Amino acid sequence: MLTIQIADQDHLICYRFGHSTADFLVCRACGVYVAAVTRGSSERRGIAQLNAITDDQYFGVAVAVEYGDETPAERIERRHRIWMPVSIESL
């Protein structure tokens, strides 16, 4: 399970793009997109932005992808299939 810990809620921006199928978590202080969270038909699912992590020895190299042609339903299904269960905690 992916656990996202938020040390200071004042530094968090939650942004939704056009289809509004996920919340993208952005640091208000530096503008870095660090994770995204979505809720499909059941549990909350999430993904971490590997480009925001400085120690990539554990995660490998990030790969660029393009999902612009997906419908909202296809996007939700893909996220439910490949994103991991997530919990969000305040420190």
C-alpha positions, 0 to 999 in steps of 0.5 A: 500500500502506498502511504502519503504522509502530509507534514503540513496541509498548508503546503498541499494543493489538490488539483483536478484536470479536465475529466476530474478523475483524480486529485493531483497533489502538488507542493505549494512551496515548490510546485512539484507534482508528487502524487495522484489519488483517485477513487474508482468504484471502491477503494482509493488508489494512488501513484507516486511521481518518481521524478519527485523522489531523489533516491531512484535506486529503489524505483528505477528510471521514470518512463514518459507516457501519454494518455490523452486519447483515453476516455474518462471511463478508460482512465479510471479503469487503468488507474484502478488496474495499475495504481496501488491502494493508498492512504493519506495521513497528516503528520 
